[in-house]
Amino acid sequence: MNGGMDNRPNPDELLEKVQREEAQAARGRLKLFFGACPGVGKTYAMLSAARMATAQGVDVVVGVAETHGRVETALLLEGLEVLPPRQIEYRGKTLAEFDLDAALARKPALLLVDELAHSNVAGSRHRKRWQDVEELLAAGIDVWTTVNVQHLESLNDIIGGITGIQVRETLPDRVFEQADEVVLVDLTPDELLQRMKEGKVYFPQQAERAIRNFFRKGNLIALRELSLRRTADRVDAQMREYRSDQAIQAVWEAKERLLVCLGPGAGGDRLVRAAARLAGNLHADWIAVYVETPRLQRLSEGNREQILKTLALARELGAETATLGGQEAAETLLAYARSRNASKLVVGKSLRTGLSRMLRAPLSDRLSALAEDVDVYVVAHEAEAPPPGEMTTDTLTMEPEPGRPGRWRGYAWAAGLSILTTLLGEWLTEHLEPANLIMFYLVGVVWVAVGYGRGPGILASVLSVVLFDFFLVPPRLSFTVHDTQYLLTFAILLAVALTISHLASGMRYQARVALHRERRARALNELGRELAGALQTEQIVETAHRHLEGVFQSRVCILLPDAQERVHPARPLPGRAELPLDPAIAQWVYDHQEPAGLGTQSLAGAPMHYLPLKAPMRTRGVLALLPKEKRLLFLPEQARLLETMAGQIALALERVHYVEVAQDALVRMESERLRNNLLAALSHDLRTPLTILAGLADSLGLAGPPLPAAQAEIAQAIRIESLRTSSLVNNLLDMARLQEGHVQLKREWQPLEEVVGTALQTLAGPLARHEVHVDLPADLPLLEFDSVLMERVFCNLLENAAKYTPAGSRIEIAARHDGDRVTISVADNGPGLPPGREESLFEKFTRGRDESTVAGVGLGLAIVRAIVQAHKGTVRAENRPEGGARFVITLPAGEPPIVPPEV
């Protein structure tokens, strides 16, 4: 009957399940067509399923479907209702986007929204299409959509490392996990490559480039494996959720998962390695657990350190680790195995034999008797727990372990209380029967066992029987018993006393365990609460010092990295100078993201324990501790608490870092906006008078009689300086427009030599005293660019070359075609660029050599880079080995139109 009650669902869980189902009933259902990469047929599969749903009477509407010019996919849209796209003006162009408001107004039963990871055009309600879908689901509309594995946020960096291409459009993993249904659309790499070659995915020229880059066979194999694994993980999670909802206790062997039980003995390393090999052979996940029963809570410090090392080895070999608490190891293990759907248990072979094995069956035997649906693997051999003589009584306390005099005090109390109870019995023997006096002895046994543990409780039990027989049972002062019934009384008294002693001492240890678990939970909660309110790094460091020193009885130092990734103590507080801190070890821990020093396998001779502060994005620093007592730092519970607290500190440091980054970015953006507005206003106000001034200077020489030589020279100087200042104003205006994104490219296919010739003609005056050499190959392809802006690029580069080189210097303009790129260089043989400032010269208001003698405000190169980047190109500056400076521009070659031959 008890077993049936144990399998009943928890009422709270049932209520939560009902509430969750009610919320889901009012929400639309999301179905994902999931694939490894573009071209596997996700949209085709979605539209095919939609046509079948339409045939069954479902109200289906296509919100957006991207066919990418594929005829077979486009044909599936015939007969389906398609929502007209919303037209959005963006940077002078009209772009078509999914019309969310029209979809909500139409409210079909099923809406198709292709490409879930798509980024919406600025001006849309949501930045991402998956946010549109969430609004549709909240409105009760079922949605079918498509997504590729490379768009999952958690896999983005992994796929980027495999393919060498960073995917910018991503969506949170929770969107994938919360989908009601996922359909895997799979295609083998060979079949996909054949479709590419046949032009069914991209046009032939695009397909060739794609096959050479993203769609290499190795990439496709890796992407396919990732999509299959991600789908399998989701199915496994769904199965576990279903088993939990249905209160199913039996293990379903849908996926191999191993659970290895570690003990405190010396054979744990061998057991872990055997489990790792078995998991590798079975291609299974595996979990290493340590079950802490009341008996194992009194292990010695050495045994606990061995457990920590064994768990650390399991983590290094790829296991998930956990520490469980329970009264009986076998039952706790099986309950955890069933909750994790582990189909195989791995335990060590017991070395006990004879009477010891008969009195208590080994763990492997107990598991075999209880585990009807779990396979039990026994590895030879695993040392058993240490004998009771090696156990201590207070290994869980955060205070120093009581010394031996404290332990002897319990035995003294046991003896004294037994004697006092006997004296009380002598006084009461005239009023009570001897059998009733037994109750007083049992009360004393309970008091001793609760107060001092099992050993003194056993002594009190034995002394109670002996003193009761010798002093209170006739004949007194003798162990002789006239009435044989007293023998049964003695046996029952001893059995009851020993049982009560055992139970009371067990309750004492359980209470102590609960107390210290509550202390650790409270310490973790207090640290988290204070860190959540910290707004500066200094507050986090101070909070961490205060809490860690109190919990672990250790001296603490937190080291944070500088701009060069070198760690230093974060504002050390007074009294920390004498810490035996080794900066080299701290740097090693930061670089390798692994603990080191005291109690670890790396640099174990160091007096301090070093732990990396690992946050989700990166390591934020190093935590160093000098413990007063090692066991307070390295007990399994304390070690887990330290890791958790270190994680909280790292998260707080990362949060504050990104808050500072966001604030700095906001300040920079605002100051940049103000500066651009100021520049634009000044430029507009200066442009007209400068133009008038230049015109007036020209008119002085044209109207009336010729001016005297001196006046003509002044007029010419006015004209030149006004034109130069006008050029600077034009640069200011261009920079402001480029920064604000108001410049629209008028890109046309045209030869490079035309824009170079125009720039040379414009700067004929400044270049008159220089030797200009142009080397443009005759077979240079046409390039697609904005001729006006590209002319400004060459004008700025040539003007810089003329200003910063002496008269007679050589200026070279060259270009070459290199695959899908065209490289253009403008070089001179002048003094060159300031060493180490090649990149900073492209920043606004930055100038090179001779700033005091060369006119300008430092915007020319910033404009060059902005224009080139707008053309999807790059520009860099470098010093030539033979002397002089060189600016290298790289532009995409593209696919120029085919010019028909002249007839």
N, C-alpha and C positions, 0 to 999 in steps of 0.2 A: 504493500500500500504506500509505504514511504517512497519507493522508487517511482510510483506513478505520480505522486505529488511533486517530486523533484523535477519531473519533465513538463509540468504545467507551465504555460507562458506567464511571464511576469505581467501583472495587471497594468503597471505603468507603461510597459513596452507596448501592450495591446492598445492602450489609450493613445499613445504617441503614434502608433501605426494608423489608427482610425483617423486621427487628425491630419496626418500626412496624406492619406488617401483622399480625404475630403478636399484638401487644397489642390491635389493633382487633378481631381475630377473637374474643377472649375478652370483648369489651365489647359491650353492646347498641348498636343503631343508633338515632340520633335523627333524626326527620323533623319539620320545622317547616312548619306552614301559616301563611304570612306574609301580612299584609294592611296596607293603608294606615291603617285606622281601624276602630272597631267597626261592625258591621252589614254588612260586605262579604261575609260568608258563610263565615268560616274554620271555625267549629265545624260548620256544616252540611256543608262539604266534607270535613272530617275524619271525621264520622260516616258519610257516604255511602261514603267509601273503606273505612271499617272494616266496613261491612255487606258490601261486595264481598269483603274479605279473609276474613270469616267464611264466606261462601258457598264460598270456595276451600279451606276446611278449616283456616284459621289460628285458633289459640286466642287470641281477642280478649276483653279485659276492659276495661270503662270504669272508670277510677279516679275521675275527676271530669269532669263535663260541665256547663257553665253554659249553660242554655237561655235564661235571662232572660225567661221567660214566652212565648217564641216557639213557637207550636203546631207549625209545620212542623219545627223542630229537635227538639222533644220527641218527635215521632212516630218519628224515626229511632232513638231509644233502644229501641224495642220489639224484643224478640228478642235484645238484647245483654245479656250479664252485667254487672251494675253492682255495684261494691263498696259496701257500706254506709259512710257517712261516719263519721268519728270525732267524738264529742261532747266538746267542751272547755268547761269553765266559765271564763268571763272576765267579771270585774266584775259578777257577779250574773246574767249571761245565759249561756245554753247555745248555743254556736255550732258549726256543722257544718264540719269540715275534712277534707281528703284523708287517708285512713288509710294512711300509708307502710308501717307494719309489716304490715298485712293484705295489701298489694300484694306485699311481699317474700315473705310466707309463701305466697301463692297462686302467685306466679311464673309468670304467663302468658307466652306467646310475644310478645304485643303488648299494651301497656297504653296507654290513652288518658288523657292528663292535660291538661285544658283550662287556658288562661290561665297561661302559663309565668311571667309577671312578677308573679304574685299574691304578696302578703305574708301569711305564715302568722300565725295568732293566737298571741299569747304563750303559751308552754307547749308549743309544737310542737318537734320535734327541730331543725328548721332554720328560719331566719328567712324564707327565700324558697323559693318552690315550685321554682325552677330548681335549687336545691340538693337538693331531694328527687329531682328527675329525674336528677341526676348520680349519686346513690346507686343509683337503679334501673338506670342504664346500667352502672355498675360491677358490678352483680349479674348482668349478662348479659341484661337484659330490654330488648327494643325498645320505644321510646316514641314516640308521636305526640302533638304538642302544638300550641298556637296562640300567636301573638304579633303585636302591632301594631308598626309602625315607630316610634311615639312612645315605646315602652318600651326602645329601644336607648339605652344610656348616652351614647354619643358624639353622638347626635342630640337628646338631651333638651333642651339649652338652645336649639338652633336651632328646634325645634318649639315650645318655649315662647315664643320671640320671634315666631313666625308666628301662633300661635293665641291668645296672651295667657293661656294656661292652663299652669301648671306641673304636669307629670305626676310624681307621687311614686313610683310603682312602676316601677322600671327593672331591667334585667339587664345584665351585662357583655357587650360585643360579642363576646368570645371564645366565649360560648355559641352565638351565632348563627353565627360563623365555623367552629366545630368541628362543626356539625350535618352529618350524612351526606347529608341531602337537604332542600332547601327548595322548597316548593310555593307559588308566588305566587298568592294568591286576589285577583283584581282586579275592580273594578266602577267604572264611570264615575260621576263626581259626580252627573250628572242622574239616573241610575238609583238611586243610593243615596238621594238626596233624595226621589225618588218613593216608595221603600220606607219612608222615614221618615214621609211624609205618610199612607201607607196603614196605619200602625201596625204594620209588620212588624219594626221595630227597637225602638222604645220605645212606651209608651202615648201616646195623642194629646197630652195636656197636656205630658208630658215631651218629646215630639218637637218641639213648638213651641218650647220653651225651648232645646232642643239646636240646632235650626236657626238660632236667633238668635245662638248663642254659638259652640260648638266646630265645629258642622257647617255653617258658612257655606261657600258654594261655593268662594270663594277658598282657604280653608283646605284643603278636600278636594282641590283641584287640586294644591296644594303638597305635601300629604301623599302623594298618589298618585305624584307625580314622585320624591319621596324614596324611596319603597318600590321603585319601578322601578329607580332608580339603584343602590340598595343591593343589589338582587338581581343587577343587571348586573355590579356590581363583584365580587360573589361568584363569578359564573359565569366572569368573566375570570380571577380568581385560580385557580379550579379548572382552567381550560384551561392556564394557565401551569404549574401543578403537574403536570398530566398530561404536557405536553410534556417537562418536566424528567425525570419518571419514565421515560418511554419513549425518552429521548435523541433527541428529534425536533429537528433543527436548522432545518428550513424554517420560515418565518414563516407563520402562519395569520392571515389578514386578517379576524378576527372582530370586532375593534374597532380603529378608526383610532388610531394612536399615531405621532407624529413624533419623529425624532431629528435635532437640528441640531448640526453640528460647528462649533465656534468655533476660530478661529486667533488668533495674536498680532497680526495686522495691524490697520489702522485701520478696516477696513470691518465689524468685528464688530457694531456697533450696528445697521447697516442689515440685516445678515443676521438678527439676533435679531428685529427688528421684522417683517421679511418672514415669518419662521417663525411669529410670533405671529398675524399676519393669516391665514396659511394654516391654522393650527390652529383659529382661530375659525371660518373658513369651513367647515371639515370637522367642527366640533364634536368635536375630537380632543384627547387629552392630548398634551403634548409635553415633551421632555427636551432640555436644552442641555448638551452635554458638551465638554470640552477634553481632547484626547489629548496627553499629554506624552511625546514620544519622546526618545531620547538627544540628538538634534540640538536640540530645543527646550528641553532642560534648561540650555542656555547662553545663554538670552535675557537681554537687558539689563533693568535695573530698570524702565525706562519701559515696555517691552513687557509685563512681568509685571503692572504696575499697570493697563495697558489690558485685560488678560485678566480681572483681578478686577472692573473696572468693567463689562465686558460680561456676565460671569456674574451680577453684581448686577442689571443691567438685565433679564436673562432671568427672574430670580426675581420681580422687580417685575411683570413681564408675565404671571406665572402658570406659569412653567416649573419643572420639577424639574431641578436642576443636579447635575453630577457631574464629577470630574476623573479621567481614566483614565491608566494608565501602560502603555506597550507599545513594542516595537521598531519597529513599522510601523503608521502611523495607520489605513490602510484596513482591515487585518485586525482591528485592535483595535475599530474602529467597528462592523464587521459582526458580530463576535462579541457585542458588547454589545447591538446592535440585535436580534439573534436571541434573546438571553437575556431581553430585555424585550418581545419580540414586537412590535417596532416595524416597521410596514409601509412607512414612507417615511423616506428620509434627505434632509436639506437641507444643502447645502454651498455655499460661495461660489465664484464663477467665478474661475479663475486668470488673472492678467495676464501670465504668462510666455509668451514666443513664441520662435520660432527654435530655436537650438541648445540653450538652457536647457530648453525644453519637450521636445526630443528626448532629452536626456540623462536627464531624470527626468519621467515623466508626472505631470500635476497630480492632485491627490487625487480630483477628480470623475471623471477618466478611469479611475483605478485602481479606484474603487468601482464604476463601471459595468461594468468587466470582471469583477469578483469577485461582484457582487450579482445573482444570478440570480432571487432571490425577493423582492427589496426594490426599490422605486421610488426613483430618485435624482433630486432636484430641485436644479437649479443656479441660484443667485441671482446676478445681475450687480449689482455686482461686489465681490469680497472681496479685500483686499490680501493679498499673500503674506507669509510670515514675513520678518523683516528680514534683510538680508544678513549674512554671517558676521562682517563687521567690527563689527556692533553687539552681538555676543554676548560674554558674559563667561565665564570658565572656572570660576567658583566661586559661582554664584548660589544654590546649594542649601545652602551651609554656614551654620551658625549663628554661626560666627566671622566677623570682618571679612574682606572680600574681599582677597586678596593684592594688593599694589600692583604697579606695572609692573616694579620691579627683580626681583620674584619671577618674573615671566614671562620676563624676559631671562635669568635664571639657567638656565632650561631649555634655551634655545638655546646658551648657553655650554657647558653640559654636553654637548649634542649634538655641538658642534664639538670639544670637548676629548676626548670618548670616541672619536670617529672618528679623531682624530690618535693617541691611545694605541693603538687597535687596529691602525693602520698601522705604528707602531713595533714592536708585537708581531709583526706579519707580517714585517717586515724581519728580525727575529731568527729567525723560524721558517721563512723561505723556503727555507733549505737542507735542511730536514727534511720539509717538506710541499709538496704541489702547490698552485699558486695557487687551484685550484678549491676545495680544502679550507679555505683561509683565509677563504672567504666566510662560513662558519659563525660565525666570531668577529664579523664585522660584523653579522650578523643578531641575535646575542645582544645586542650594544650597542644596536641599534635597538629591540629589545623592552624593554630596561631603560629607555631614554630615554622611549619611548612610555608605558610604565606609570607612570613617575615624573612626567612633565611634560606628557603629553597629545599631541594630534595634531600641533600645529605643530612642536615640537621633534622629534617622531618623523619627520615628513616631511623636515626638514633633515638629520637623521641618515641617512636613507635615501639622499638625493641625495649627501651628502658621502661616504658609504661607497662608492658607485659611482665617484665622481670620484677619490677617493684610491686605491682599489684599482686603477683603470686607470693612474693617473699613476705610482704608486710600485711596484706589485707585478707588473704585467703587462709582459712584454717588448714593445718596447724601453722600459726604465724612464725615468722623468723626461720622459716624452713621452705625449701623448694619441693618438699614432699606434699602430694595432693591426696587427701583421703577420698574425696568425691571425684570420681573419674569424669563427671560431667564438666568439671572445671577445665579439663583438657580441651574440650570443644570450645569452651568460653575463651580460653587463651588463644586458640587458633583463630577463632572468629575475630577477637580483638586485634590480633596481629595483622590479619588480612585486611580488616576494615581500616586500621590505622595506616598501613602501608598504602592502601588505595587512596585514602583521603590525602595522605602526604604527597603521593604522585600527582593527583588531580590539582591539589592546591598549589604545588610548585609549578605545574604546567600553566595554571591560570596566572601565576605571578609573572612568568616569563612572557605570556601573551599580553598581559597588561603593560609590561615594560616595552615590548615591541610596539604595541599600539601607541604608547606614550611618545616614543622616539619617532615613529612615523608621523605623528601629529606635529611634533616639533619641527621635523624636516619640511613638512607641508606648510607650516606656518612661516618658517624662515623663507621658503621659496615664494610664498604669497607676498610677504612684506617686501622682499627685494623687488619683485615684479611691480608692485604698486608704486614704490619710490622711483624705480627706473622709468615707469610710464610718465611720471610727472617731470622728469629731468629734461631740460631744454638746452643744456650746454654739456660739452665733453667733461669739463671740470666737475660738474655735478654728478655725472655718471661715475667718474673715477672715485670721488669721495664716497658716494653711496656704496660702491662695490667694496672699497677698503673696509668700511665700517661693518658691513654684513658678513663678509668672508672672514674677517678676523674673529668675529664673535662665534660664528658657526663652527669653524674648523680649528679654532685655537691656534692660528697661524699668523705670521707676519706676511703682509701682502704687498706686492708691487705690480702695477699694471704698466706695460710698455706699449707705446703707440708708434706707428711709423711716421716718418717725415716724408717730404716730397721725393727724396731719393730712395724710399723704401727701406730706410734704416730705422730700427726700433730704438726708442729712448724712453726712460721713465717719464710717465705723464705727470709733470709737476710734482716731484717727490715731496712728501710731507716731512716735517721735522722729525728727526730720529730714524730716518730710513737710510742714512748714509752708510751705516755699518752693516747693512744687509750683505751677505756673501753672494751678491748678484753677479752672474757671469754674462756680460753682453753678447759674447760669441755664441753661447748656448741659446740665448733668447732669439738671436738673429736666425740661428739654424731652425728653431721651432717655427718662426714666422715664415721662413722660406719654404720649409718642407711640410708645414701644416700638420705636424705630428708632435705628440708630447715627448718630453725628454727630461733628463735629470733624475732626481730621487724617485724611486719606485717604478721606473720604466726600464725598457730594454735598451734605450739609447742614452749614453753618458750617465749611467746609473750612479756613478761615484760623486756626482754633484750634490751639494747639501740642500739645494732647493728643487722644487717640483715646478716644471714649466709646462703650460698648457696653452695651445693656440686658441684665440678667440675667433671662432669660425662663424661667420654670418652667411646668409644665403648667397650673397653676391661675391664675397671675398673674405679673406682673413683680415680682421680689424685690429689685431694686436696680439700681445702675449700676456698671460697671467702667470705670475711667479709667486710661489708660496713657500715659506719656511715654517714647517709644522713643529709645534712643541712636542707632540706625540704622533708618530707616524701612523698609528692605527686609526686615529681620528680623521685621517685624510684618505686612507686606502682601504677601509672597510668597503665591501661592495655597495652598501647603501650610501655611504658617504661619498664614494667615488661617483656614483650616479648623480647624487645631489650636486657635486662639484661640476660635473659636465653640464648639467641642466642650468646651473647658475651662470657658468661661463657662456653658455649659449644665449641666455637672457641678456647678459652684459654686451655680448657681441651684437645682438639685435638692436639694443638701445644705441650703441655707438653708430651702427649703420643708419638707424633712423635719424639721429642728429646730423650725421654727415650729409644725408640727402636733403634734410631740411635746410642746411647751410648752402648746399649746392643750388637748391631751388631759389633761395633768397638771393644768392649772388647772381643767378641767371636773371631773376626778375629785375634786380637793380641794373644789371648791364643792359637788358632789353629796354628798360625805361629810359636810361641815360642815352642809349643809342637812338631811341625814337626822338627824344628831345633834341639831340644833336643834329639828327637828320632834318628835323623840322626847322631848326635854326639855320642850318646851312642852306636849305631850300629857300627860306624866306630871304636871307641875305643875298643869295645868288640871284633871285628874281629882281630884287631891288637894285642890284649892281649891274645887271645885264644891259638894261636900256641906256643908262648914262655912259657906259663903256662903249657901246655901239655908236652913240652920238659923238663921243669924244674922238673915236677913230675916224668917223666921217668928217668931222670938223678939221682934223689934222690933214686929211686928204684934200679937203677943199681949199686949204691955205695955199697949196701949191698949184691949184688949178684955176682959182678965181683971181683975176687981176694980173698985174705984172709979176714977173718972177721975183721970189723972195731973195734977199741977200743970203750969202752962203751960211752965215751963222744962224739966221732965222730958219732957213730951210733944214738945217741939221737939227734944230730944236723941234721943228714940226715932225720930222721923220722919227725922232726919238719918242715924241708923244704918241705917234701912231704905233710904233713897235711895242712900247710898254702897255698901251691900251689893249692891243691885240693879245699880248702875253697874259695880261690880267683877265681878259675875256676868256682865254683858253682855260685859265685856272677856275674861273666861275663855271664854265661848262663842265669841267671835271667834277666840281662840287655838286652840280645838278645831276650829272650822270650817276655819281656815287649814291646820292640820296634816292634816286629812282630805282637803282639796282637793289639797294638794301630793302626798299619797301615792296619790291616785286612788281613795280608798275611798268617795267620795260617789257614790251612784247616783241619777240623775235620774228622778223620777217625773213624766214629762211628760204633760200632758193639755191638750186644747183648752179654753180658757177666756177670758173677757173680761179685758182689762187693767185695767178700772176696779175690779174686785173686789180684786185684790191691792194696787192703789194705795189703795183705801179702807181695807183692813186695816192697811196701814202707817201711814196717817194716824191711825187710831184708836189704834194701839199707841203712837205718839209724841204723843198729844194733850197731855200735860203739857209736854214741852220746846217744842212748837210753839205753846203758848197765847199767848205774847207776840209772835208773828209773824203776818203776813198771808199766808195760803196761798191761791193761786189755781190751780184745776185746769181744764185745757182739753183734754178728750178727745173727739174727734169721735164722733158717733153711729154713723157708718158704719165705724168702726174694726173690722177683721176680728178674728176669734178668733185667739189665738196659742197655740202649743204650748210650754208651759214648766212647770217645777216650781214650784208656787205658793209653797211654803215658802221655797225658796231665793231666788226672785224677790222675795218680801216682804223678805227680809234685804237685798237690793240696795237697795230703796227706803228701808228703815229706815236703812241706813248713810248714804245720800246725804242724806236729810232731817235726820238727826241732825247730820251735818257742817254743813249749812246753818244749823241752829239754833245750833250751838256757835260758828261763826266769823262770825256776823253779829250786829249789835246788835239790841236789842229794837225792834219796830216795822218791821223789814225785811220786804220782800215776797219770798215764795218761790213760784215758778211751776213747775207740772208740766204738760207739753204732749206731744202725740204726733201723728204724721201718717203716713199710708200712702203709700209711695213705691215703686211697682212691686212687686218681690218682696221689699222690705224695709220694716220699720216702724221709724221713728226716734222715740225718746223722749228728752225733755230735762228736766233738773231744774236750775233757774236761780235765782239770787238777785241782789239789788242791793247786796250788802255790799262789803267792801274788795277782793274779787277774790283771785286766786291769785298767788303769788310769780312774777314774770316769769322765763321760762326754765325753770321747774320743773314745767310742766304735765304732762310725761310721767313725771318721777321721782316724783311724788306717788303713783303706783300701785305703787311698790316697797314691800316689807314694811318696817315699822318706820320709815316716812318720814312726817313731819308737815308741816303748812303753817305759817301765820303763828301768832304768839303761843303758841309751844310751851310756854313756862314757865307760862302762865296757863290754858290750855285742857287739860282732862284727856284722856287717851287714850294709846295706845301706837303708833299709826300702822299699824293693820292693816285698817281699814275699807275703804279704797279698794282695797287688794290683794285683799280678799275679793270686792269688787264685780267687779273685772276677772276673777278666776278663775271666778266663777259665770257671768258673761256669756259668756266664752269657752267654757265648758262647754256653753252653749246655741248655739254656732256664731255668736256675735255679737261686736260690738266695742264698746268704750267709750273715750271720749277726754274730756279736760278742756280748757277754754279760757276766756279772759277775754272778757266781753261788751264791745263797743265803748262802750255807754252806762254801763258800770261794773258790777262784780259778776262772779261766776263762773257757769259753765254746764258741766254734765256731760251728754254726748250718748251715748245707748245706741242701737245699731242691732241689731235682731234679724231673722232671716229670717221672712218672712210665711208661707211654706209653702202647702200646699193644704188649707185647713180642710174638715172634712166638711160635706156639705150637710144643713142642718137642715130637715126637712119642715115645711111650713106647718101651723099649727094649724087644725083643722077647726071 
